[in-house]
Amino acid sequence: MKKFVIERELPGAKQLTQAQLQEIAINSCAAIDKLDAQYHWVQTFVVEDRLYCVHMAPDEATIRLHAKEGGFPVTRVSEVLAIIDPTTSV
């Protein structure tokens, strides 16, 4: 599977309550269950007016299908080509 970062424009994201975040998570998991493909939601970062989601899937089409099933906006899908961290410097 490939790793993707999904940018979702969501005005007011920083003001989402814990209950609203839980509802988003429930919808995401339900959408994953409907897919006929390997799929893994790694994590989501909530910022000002966006969500940045890290998911693993076979391709971008599957990422977009998950979004459609879950009713999630998709602003941009980017495949992760490399990962660097402090250990990369040695």
N, CA, C and O atoms as a Tinker XYZ file with bonds, in Angstrom:
   360  protein
     1  N      0.836000   -1.190000    0.000000    73     2
     2  CA     0.000000    0.000000    0.000000    64     1     3
     3  C      0.875000    1.246000    0.000000    63     2     4     5
     4  O      2.005000    1.241000    0.488000    81     3
     5  N      0.326000    2.290000   -0.552000    73     3     6
     6  CA     1.013000    3.581000   -0.595000    64     5     7
     7  C      0.478000    4.472000    0.525000    63     6     8     9
     8  O     -0.646000    4.291000    0.993000    81     7
     9  N      1.294000    5.430000    0.945000    73     7    10
    10  CA     0.881000    6.380000    1.978000    64     9    11
    11  C      0.513000    7.701000    1.303000    63    10    12    13
    12  O      1.208000    8.168000    0.401000    81    11
    13  N     -0.598000    8.297000    1.760000    73    11    14
    14  CA    -1.088000    9.549000    1.204000    64    13    15
    15  C     -1.367000   10.552000    2.311000    63    14    16    17
    16  O     -1.730000   10.185000    3.429000    81    15
    17  N     -1.190000   11.835000    1.978000    73    15    18
    18  CA    -1.653000   12.923000    2.833000    64    17    19
    19  C     -2.841000   13.545000    2.105000    63    18    20    21
    20  O     -2.744000   13.940000    0.944000    81    19
    21  N     -3.966000   13.622000    2.819000    73    19    22
    22  CA    -5.177000   14.196000    2.246000    64    21    23
    23  C     -5.452000   15.521000    2.946000    63    22    24    25
    24  O     -5.563000   15.575000    4.170000    81    23
    25  N     -5.558000   16.570000    2.170000    73    23    26
    26  CA    -5.915000   17.880000    2.713000    64    25    27
    27  C     -7.416000   18.065000    2.520000    63    26    28    29
    28  O     -7.935000   17.933000    1.412000    81    27
    29  N     -8.102000   18.372000    3.616000    73    27    30
    30  CA    -9.546000   18.585000    3.562000    64    29    31
    31  C     -9.852000   19.988000    4.085000    63    30    32    33
    32  O     -9.605000   20.283000    5.254000    81    31
    33  N    -10.381000   20.840000    3.234000    73    31    34
    34  CA   -10.764000   22.178000    3.676000    64    33    35
    35  C    -12.055000   22.061000    4.476000    63    34    36    37
    36  O    -13.059000   21.545000    3.984000    81    35
    37  N    -12.017000   22.542000    5.704000    73    35    38
    38  CA   -13.165000   22.447000    6.602000    64    37    39
    39  C    -13.207000   23.702000    7.469000    63    38    40    41
    40  O    -12.646000   23.719000    8.565000    81    39
    41  N    -13.873000   24.756000    6.980000    73    39    42
    42  CA   -13.922000   26.002000    7.745000    64    41    43
    43  C    -14.379000   25.759000    9.189000    63    42    44    45
    44  O    -15.358000   25.055000    9.437000    81    43
    45  N    -13.654000   26.354000   10.123000    73    43    46
    46  CA   -13.986000   26.197000   11.536000    64    45    47
    47  C    -13.486000   24.909000   12.161000    63    46    48    49
    48  O    -13.908000   24.554000   13.262000    81    47
    49  N    -12.600000   24.208000   11.485000    73    47    50
    50  CA   -12.115000   22.920000   12.000000    64    49    51
    51  C    -11.545000   23.041000   13.409000    63    50    52    53
    52  O    -11.704000   22.134000   14.226000    81    51
    53  N    -10.885000   24.154000   13.691000    73    51    54
    54  CA   -10.256000   24.315000   15.005000    64    53    55
    55  C    -11.285000   24.389000   16.127000    63    54    56    57
    56  O    -10.930000   24.238000   17.296000    81    55
    57  N    -12.540000   24.618000   15.796000    73    55    58
    58  CA   -13.582000   24.727000   16.809000    64    57    59
    59  C    -14.410000   23.458000   16.959000    63    58    60    61
    60  O    -15.394000   23.448000   17.698000    81    59
    61  N    -14.028000   22.395000   16.272000    73    59    62
    62  CA   -14.774000   21.142000   16.396000    64    61    63
    63  C    -14.700000   20.629000   17.827000    63    62    64    65
    64  O    -13.640000   20.651000   18.452000    81    63
    65  N    -15.826000   20.172000   18.335000    73    63    66
    66  CA   -15.871000   19.615000   19.686000    64    65    67
    67  C    -15.399000   18.168000   19.664000    63    66    68    69
    68  O    -15.269000   17.565000   18.599000    81    67
    69  N    -15.147000   17.625000   20.826000    73    67    70
    70  CA   -14.744000   16.220000   20.916000    64    69    71
    71  C    -15.832000   15.318000   20.323000    63    70    72    73
    72  O    -15.524000   14.330000   19.656000    81    71
    73  N    -17.094000   15.658000   20.564000    73    71    74
    74  CA   -18.200000   14.866000   20.019000    64    73    75
    75  C    -18.215000   14.927000   18.491000    63    74    76    77
    76  O    -18.477000   13.918000   17.837000    81    75
    77  N    -17.939000   16.090000   17.920000    73    75    78
    78  CA   -17.897000   16.226000   16.465000    64    77    79
    79  C    -16.715000   15.465000   15.872000    63    78    80    81
    80  O    -16.841000   14.838000   14.820000    81    79
    81  N    -15.573000   15.520000   16.543000    73    79    82
    82  CA   -14.411000   14.751000   16.081000    64    81    83
    83  C    -14.703000   13.257000   16.147000    63    82    84    85
    84  O    -14.303000   12.499000   15.263000    81    83
    85  N    -15.397000   12.841000   17.194000    73    83    86
    86  CA   -15.764000   11.427000   17.319000    64    85    87
    87  C    -16.692000   11.011000   16.178000    63    86    88    89
    88  O    -16.547000    9.920000   15.628000    81    87
    89  N    -17.637000   11.869000   15.824000    73    87    90
    90  CA   -18.551000   11.570000   14.721000    64    89    91
    91  C    -17.795000   11.439000   13.401000    63    90    92    93
    92  O    -18.090000   10.554000   12.598000    81    91
    93  N    -16.825000   12.316000   13.179000    73    91    94
    94  CA   -15.997000   12.226000   11.974000    64    93    95
    95  C    -15.249000   10.892000   11.954000    63    94    96    97
    96  O    -15.181000   10.229000   10.919000    81    95
    97  N    -14.694000   10.504000   13.094000    73    95    98
    98  CA   -13.955000    9.238000   13.180000    64    97    99
    99  C    -14.875000    8.046000   12.918000    63    98   100   101
   100  O    -14.498000    7.110000   12.213000    81    99
   101  N    -16.070000    8.083000   13.482000    73    99   102
   102  CA   -17.033000    6.995000   13.263000    64   101   103
   103  C    -17.382000    6.896000   11.780000    63   102   104   105
   104  O    -17.427000    5.799000   11.224000    81   103
   105  N    -17.629000    8.044000   11.136000    73   103   106
   106  CA   -17.955000    8.047000    9.703000    64   105   107
   107  C    -16.796000    7.535000    8.861000    63   106   108   109
   108  O    -17.007000    6.822000    7.880000    81   107
   109  N    -15.572000    7.896000    9.239000    73   107   110
   110  CA   -14.402000    7.431000    8.498000    64   109   111
   111  C    -14.259000    5.917000    8.603000    63   110   112   113
   112  O    -14.018000    5.236000    7.606000    81   111
   113  N    -14.409000    5.404000    9.807000    73   111   114
   114  CA   -14.294000    3.948000   10.005000    64   113   115
   115  C    -15.397000    3.199000    9.258000    63   114   116   117
   116  O    -15.148000    2.138000    8.686000    81   115
   117  N    -16.614000    3.746000    9.260000    73   115   118
   118  CA   -17.720000    3.117000    8.535000    64   117   119
   119  C    -17.445000    3.112000    7.033000    63   118   120   121
   120  O    -17.744000    2.133000    6.349000    81   119
   121  N    -16.877000    4.203000    6.520000    73   119   122
   122  CA   -16.543000    4.276000    5.096000    64   121   123
   123  C    -15.460000    3.261000    4.740000    63   122   124   125
   124  O    -15.504000    2.646000    3.675000    81   123
   125  N    -14.497000    3.090000    5.629000    73   123   126
   126  CA   -13.439000    2.094000    5.400000    64   125   127
   127  C    -14.039000    0.700000    5.324000    63   126   128   129
   128  O    -13.652000   -0.102000    4.475000    81   127
   129  N    -14.988000    0.410000    6.212000    73   127   130
   130  CA   -15.628000   -0.911000    6.227000    64   129   131
   131  C    -16.374000   -1.210000    4.927000    63   130   132   133
   132  O    -16.530000   -2.377000    4.566000    81   131
   133  N    -16.834000   -0.185000    4.223000    73   131   134
   134  CA   -17.572000   -0.369000    2.969000    64   133   135
   135  C    -16.651000   -0.615000    1.776000    63   134   136   137
   136  O    -17.098000   -1.107000    0.740000    81   135
   137  N    -15.379000   -0.278000    1.915000    73   135   138
   138  CA   -14.451000   -0.405000    0.793000    64   137   139
   139  C    -14.109000   -1.864000    0.524000    63   138   140   141
   140  O    -13.989000   -2.674000    1.443000    81   139
   141  N    -13.957000   -2.174000   -0.749000    73   139   142
   142  CA   -13.525000   -3.515000   -1.145000    64   141   143
   143  C    -12.036000   -3.456000   -1.501000    63   142   144   145
   144  O    -11.613000   -3.879000   -2.577000    81   143
   145  N    -11.258000   -2.914000   -0.553000    73   143   146
   146  CA    -9.819000   -2.756000   -0.778000    64   145   147
   147  C     -9.125000   -2.627000    0.567000    63   146   148   149
   148  O     -9.745000   -2.286000    1.574000    81   147
   149  N     -7.825000   -2.906000    0.568000    73   147   150
   150  CA    -7.052000   -2.661000    1.781000    64   149   151
   151  C     -6.986000   -1.159000    1.993000    63   150   152   153
   152  O     -6.776000   -0.393000    1.053000    81   151
   153  N     -7.167000   -0.751000    3.237000    73   151   154
   154  CA    -7.191000    0.678000    3.543000    64   153   155
   155  C     -6.876000    0.842000    5.013000    63   154   156   157
   156  O     -7.373000    0.089000    5.850000    81   155
   157  N     -6.044000    1.834000    5.329000    73   155   158
   158  CA    -5.687000    2.074000    6.730000    64   157   159
   159  C     -5.635000    3.568000    6.984000    63   158   160   161
   160  O     -4.887000    4.294000    6.330000    81   159
   161  N     -6.426000    4.018000    7.930000    73   159   162
   162  CA    -6.392000    5.412000    8.369000    64   161   163
   163  C     -5.347000    5.491000    9.465000    63   162   164   165
   164  O     -5.506000    4.861000   10.511000    81   163
   165  N     -4.292000    6.244000    9.252000    73   163   166
   166  CA    -3.191000    6.341000   10.208000    64   165   167
   167  C     -3.500000    7.384000   11.276000    63   166   168   169
   168  O     -3.495000    7.077000   12.468000    81   167
   169  N     -3.771000    8.626000   10.847000    73   167   170
   170  CA    -4.093000    9.692000   11.789000    64   169   171
   171  C     -4.524000   10.929000   11.021000    63   170   172   173
   172  O     -4.347000   11.033000    9.807000    81   171
   173  N     -5.100000   11.869000   11.773000    73   171   174
   174  CA    -5.538000   13.136000   11.197000    64   173   175
   175  C     -5.096000   14.277000   12.094000    63   174   176   177
   176  O     -5.213000   14.205000   13.317000    81   175
   177  N     -4.585000   15.334000   11.469000    73   175   178
   178  CA    -4.189000   16.544000   12.180000    64   177   179
   179  C     -5.252000   17.609000   11.926000    63   178   180   181
   180  O     -5.607000   17.875000   10.778000    81   179
   181  N     -5.759000   18.217000   12.998000    73   179   182
   182  CA    -6.758000   19.277000   12.895000    64   181   183
   183  C     -6.036000   20.610000   13.064000    63   182   184   185
   184  O     -5.371000   20.839000   14.074000    81   183
   185  N     -6.171000   21.490000   12.070000    73   183   186
   186  CA    -5.580000   22.827000   12.138000    64   185   187
   187  C     -6.689000   23.849000   11.868000    63   186   188   189
   188  O     -7.857000   23.485000   11.732000    81   187
   189  N     -6.318000   25.111000   11.793000    73   187   190
   190  CA    -7.280000   26.217000   11.647000    64   189   191
   191  C     -8.558000   25.834000   10.900000    63   190   192   193
   192  O     -9.607000   25.644000   11.517000    81   191
   193  N     -8.473000   25.725000    9.602000    73   191   194
   194  CA    -9.643000   25.472000    8.764000    64   193   195
   195  C     -9.458000   24.262000    7.854000    63   194   196   197
   196  O    -10.027000   24.189000    6.765000    81   195
   197  N     -8.652000   23.318000    8.324000    73   195   198
   198  CA    -8.369000   22.142000    7.501000    64   197   199
   199  C     -8.113000   20.919000    8.368000    63   198   200   201
   200  O     -7.807000   21.014000    9.557000    81   199
   201  N     -8.251000   19.782000    7.728000    73   199   202
   202  CA    -7.801000   18.520000    8.302000    64   201   203
   203  C     -6.720000   17.991000    7.367000    63   202   204   205
   204  O     -6.862000   18.055000    6.146000    81   203
   205  N     -5.645000   17.471000    7.942000    73   203   206
   206  CA    -4.607000   16.795000    7.173000    64   205   207
   207  C     -4.604000   15.351000    7.636000    63   206   208   209
   208  O     -4.249000   15.048000    8.775000    81   207
   209  N     -5.004000   14.466000    6.738000    73   207   210
   210  CA    -5.179000   13.058000    7.080000    64   209   211
   211  C     -4.070000   12.230000    6.438000    63   210   212   213
   212  O     -3.680000   12.472000    5.296000    81   211
   213  N     -3.578000   11.269000    7.175000    73   211   214
   214  CA    -2.592000   10.329000    6.652000    64   213   215
   215  C     -3.290000    8.979000    6.544000    63   214   216   217
   216  O     -3.738000    8.411000    7.541000    81   215
   217  N     -3.373000    8.481000    5.317000    73   215   218
   218  CA    -4.035000    7.206000    5.057000    64   217   219
   219  C     -3.121000    6.345000    4.189000    63   218   220   221
   220  O     -2.257000    6.853000    3.474000    81   219
   221  N     -3.329000    5.048000    4.269000    73   219   222
   222  CA    -2.619000    4.110000    3.398000    64   221   223
   223  C     -3.658000    3.384000    2.553000    63   222   224   225
   224  O     -4.659000    2.881000    3.063000    81   223
   225  N     -3.396000    3.342000    1.248000    73   223   226
   226  CA    -4.334000    2.736000    0.309000    64   225   227
   227  C     -3.575000    2.319000   -0.944000    63   226   228   229
   228  O     -2.432000    2.728000   -1.145000    81   227
   229  N     -4.205000    1.511000   -1.784000    73   227   230
   230  CA    -3.525000    1.092000   -3.011000    64   229   231
   231  C     -3.286000    2.234000   -4.001000    63   230   232   233
   232  O     -2.297000    2.225000   -4.735000    81   231
   233  N     -4.206000    3.231000   -4.019000    73   231   234
   234  CA    -4.095000    4.296000   -5.015000    64   233   235
   235  C     -4.970000    5.485000   -4.625000    63   234   236   237
   236  O     -5.754000    5.419000   -3.679000    81   235
   237  N     -4.817000    6.570000   -5.376000    73   235   238
   238  CA    -5.580000    7.789000   -5.101000    64   237   239
   239  C     -7.077000    7.578000   -5.307000    63   238   240   241
   240  O     -7.889000    8.168000   -4.594000    81   239
   241  N     -7.443000    6.753000   -6.262000    73   239   242
   242  CA    -8.869000    6.506000   -6.511000    64   241   243
   243  C     -9.550000    5.922000   -5.274000    63   242   244   245
   244  O    -10.695000    6.261000   -4.977000    81   243
   245  N     -8.857000    5.057000   -4.564000    73   243   246
   246  CA    -9.418000    4.466000   -3.347000    64   245   247
   247  C     -9.542000    5.513000   -2.250000    63   246   248   249
   248  O    -10.506000    5.499000   -1.485000    81   247
   249  N     -8.578000    6.416000   -2.167000    73   247   250
   250  CA    -8.657000    7.528000   -1.214000    64   249   251
   251  C     -9.908000    8.352000   -1.497000    63   250   252   253
   252  O    -10.651000    8.698000   -0.578000    81   251
   253  N    -10.135000    8.663000   -2.757000    73   251   254
   254  CA   -11.288000    9.483000   -3.136000    64   253   255
   255  C    -12.605000    8.735000   -2.925000    63   254   256   257
   256  O    -13.613000    9.351000   -2.578000    81   255
   257  N    -12.609000    7.438000   -3.125000    73   255   258
   258  CA   -13.809000    6.638000   -2.866000    64   257   259
   259  C    -14.150000    6.659000   -1.377000    63   258   260   261
   260  O    -15.316000    6.794000   -1.005000    81   259
   261  N    -13.133000    6.526000   -0.528000    73   259   262
   262  CA   -13.352000    6.612000    0.922000    64   261   263
   263  C    -13.986000    7.956000    1.277000    63   262   264   265
   264  O    -14.928000    8.008000    2.069000    81   263
   265  N    -13.477000    9.036000    0.698000    73   263   266
   266  CA   -14.016000   10.370000    0.974000    64   265   267
   267  C    -15.476000   10.473000    0.536000    63   266   268   269
   268  O    -16.306000   11.044000    1.243000    81   267
   269  N    -15.777000    9.921000   -0.624000    73   267   270
   270  CA   -17.152000    9.950000   -1.130000    64   269   271
   271  C    -18.075000    9.168000   -0.204000    63   270   272   273
   272  O    -19.152000    9.647000    0.153000    81   271
   273  N    -17.657000    7.972000    0.183000    73   271   274
   274  CA   -18.469000    7.128000    1.073000    64   273   275
   275  C    -18.702000    7.796000    2.424000    63   274   276   277
   276  O    -19.776000    7.665000    3.010000    81   275
   277  N    -17.690000    8.513000    2.916000    73   275   278
   278  CA   -17.790000    9.144000    4.228000    64   277   279
   279  C    -18.370000   10.543000    4.203000    63   278   280   281
   280  O    -18.657000   11.121000    5.251000    81   279
   281  N    -18.545000   11.096000    2.999000    73   279   282
   282  CA   -19.059000   12.453000    2.879000    64   281   283
   283  C    -18.038000   13.511000    3.268000    63   282   284   285
   284  O    -18.393000   14.573000    3.779000    81   283
   285  N    -16.759000   13.209000    3.020000    73   283   286
   286  CA   -15.679000   14.119000    3.397000    64   285   287
   287  C    -15.216000   14.940000    2.203000    63   286   288   289
   288  O    -15.149000   14.421000    1.089000    81   287
   289  N    -14.894000   16.214000    2.418000    73   287   290
   290  CA   -14.321000   17.007000    1.329000    64   289   291
   291  C    -12.886000   16.567000    1.045000    63   290   292   293
   292  O    -12.188000   16.074000    1.931000    81   291
   293  N    -12.466000   16.751000   -0.182000    73   291   294
   294  CA   -11.072000   16.490000   -0.563000    64   293   295
   295  C    -10.565000   17.714000   -1.312000    63   294   296   297
   296  O    -11.051000   18.034000   -2.397000    81   295
   297  N     -9.599000   18.387000   -0.733000    73   295   298
   298  CA    -8.989000   19.538000   -1.383000    64   297   299
   299  C     -7.800000   19.094000   -2.224000    63   298   300   301
   300  O     -7.612000   19.558000   -3.349000    81   299
   301  N     -7.000000   18.191000   -1.665000    73   299   302
   302  CA    -5.806000   17.711000   -2.362000    64   301   303
   303  C     -5.419000   16.343000   -1.802000    63   302   304   305
   304  O     -5.540000   16.089000   -0.604000    81   303
   305  N     -4.954000   15.472000   -2.689000    73   303   306
   306  CA    -4.399000   14.174000   -2.302000    64   305   307
   307  C     -2.966000   14.136000   -2.809000    63   306   308   309
   308  O     -2.714000   14.348000   -3.995000    81   307
   309  N     -2.027000   13.865000   -1.906000    73   307   310
   310  CA    -0.611000   13.794000   -2.281000    64   309   311
   311  C     -0.028000   12.476000   -1.801000    63   310   312   313
   312  O     -0.161000   12.117000   -0.631000    81   311
   313  N      0.616000   11.763000   -2.707000    73   311   314
   314  CA     1.299000   10.534000   -2.312000    64   313   315
   315  C      2.599000   10.898000   -1.601000    63   314   316   317
   316  O      3.344000   11.763000   -2.060000    81   315
   317  N      2.863000   10.241000   -0.493000    73   315   318
   318  CA     4.108000   10.450000    0.246000    64   317   319
   319  C      5.218000    9.727000   -0.514000    63   318   320   321
   320  O      5.148000    8.518000   -0.731000    81   319
   321  N      6.229000   10.472000   -0.912000    73   319   322
   322  CA     7.334000    9.902000   -1.685000    64   321   323
   323  C      8.525000    9.540000   -0.815000    63   322   324   325
   324  O      9.299000    8.646000   -1.157000    81   323
   325  N      8.673000   10.228000    0.303000    73   323   326
   326  CA     9.771000    9.951000    1.230000    64   325   327
   327  C      9.386000   10.496000    2.594000    63   326   328   329
   328  O      8.548000   11.390000    2.714000    81   327
   329  N     10.010000    9.944000    3.608000    73   327   330
   330  CA     9.819000   10.414000    4.977000    64   329   331
   331  C     11.194000   10.719000    5.542000    63   330   332   333
   332  O     12.113000    9.905000    5.450000    81   331
   333  N     11.325000   11.902000    6.128000    73   331   334
   334  CA    12.580000   12.240000    6.797000    64   333   335
   335  C     12.280000   12.589000    8.248000    63   334   336   337
   336  O     11.176000   13.017000    8.585000    81   335
   337  N     13.259000   12.403000    9.078000    73   335   338
   338  CA    13.169000   12.747000   10.494000    64   337   339
   339  C     14.592000   13.008000   10.986000    63   338   340   341
   340  O     15.520000   12.975000   10.177000    81   339
   341  N     14.800000   13.266000   12.271000    73   339   342
   342  CA    16.149000   13.568000   12.743000    64   341   343
   343  C     17.181000   12.485000   12.419000    63   342   344   345
   344  O     18.362000   12.790000   12.250000    81   343
   345  N     16.751000   11.237000   12.331000    73   343   346
   346  CA    17.721000   10.173000   12.033000    64   345   347
   347  C     18.240000   10.253000   10.602000    63   346   348   349
   348  O     19.270000    9.656000   10.289000    81   347
   349  N     17.549000   10.977000    9.735000    73   347   350
   350  CA    17.998000   11.153000    8.356000    64   349   351
   351  C     19.303000   11.938000    8.296000    63   350   352   353
   352  O     20.053000   11.820000    7.327000    81   351
   353  N     19.576000   12.732000    9.315000    73   351   354
   354  CA    20.765000   13.596000    9.312000    64   353   355
   355  C     22.057000   12.860000    9.627000    63   354   356   357
   356  O     23.139000   13.423000    9.459000    81   355
   357  N     21.969000   11.627000   10.076000    73   355   358
   358  CA    23.200000   10.904000   10.442000    64   357   359
   359  C     23.607000    9.918000    9.381000    63   358   360
   360  O     24.617000    9.230000    9.532000    81   359
